Amino acid sequence: MVIAIGLRKERGHPVTKRPRKSKMVAKKGHCGPYRKLVKEVIFDICGHAPYEKRMMELLRNGLDKRALKLAKRKLGTHIRAKRKRETLGLEVQKTRLERKRLMDEHHEAMRKIKKEKKEKLARLKAERNARSRKEKTTTKPLDSLPVATAPGTVPTAPEKKPEAKPKVEAKPEAKPKAEAKPKAESKP
């Protein structure tokens, strides 16, 4: 006995397909706009549930299977657990990329600051060297420097001290040698 089903498309009575009305069970688990808004508000206020935080920690450490077991125990079905693991995995990946981006920006900013400091230091050294060369060529006498005054007084021109003439010390004249006195004669 030979059974042949579906060998030719024309077999059977020709009919037109009618669109089927969707059943209510097909909508199970789908969020409408109001329910979605409520979920977002609750998530913004409360954050993740404790089991979700634990799952995220397991996913960060690479324990996907353990995270799936935890989700299955908390949510009840394997399909819901897989869906939850997928969404939390994407969130972990997004936070990791965001952290990496922030660290790269921070490192770039620090490199920029170091470069600016280095350039400023080099500029200051060059100015200092130029100033010291200039001071070596033109030295000012101490008399031309400003005099420090007490607050509230008018600065005056520095008083010039009369130049003292060098004293020439005269050599003392040589004293004439005293004449030798005759020795007194001794009495007998």
Buried (B, 14 or more C-beta within 10 A) or exposed (E): EEEEEEEEEEEEEEEEEEEEEEEEEEEEEEEEEEEEEEEEEEEEEEEEEEBBEBBBEBBBEEBEEBBBBBBBEBBEEEEBBBBBBEEBBEBBEEEEEEEEEEEEEEEEEEEEEEEEEEEEEEEEEEEEEEEEEEEEEEEEEEEEEEEEEEEEEEEEEEEEEEEEEEEEEEEEEEEEEEEEEEEEEEEE
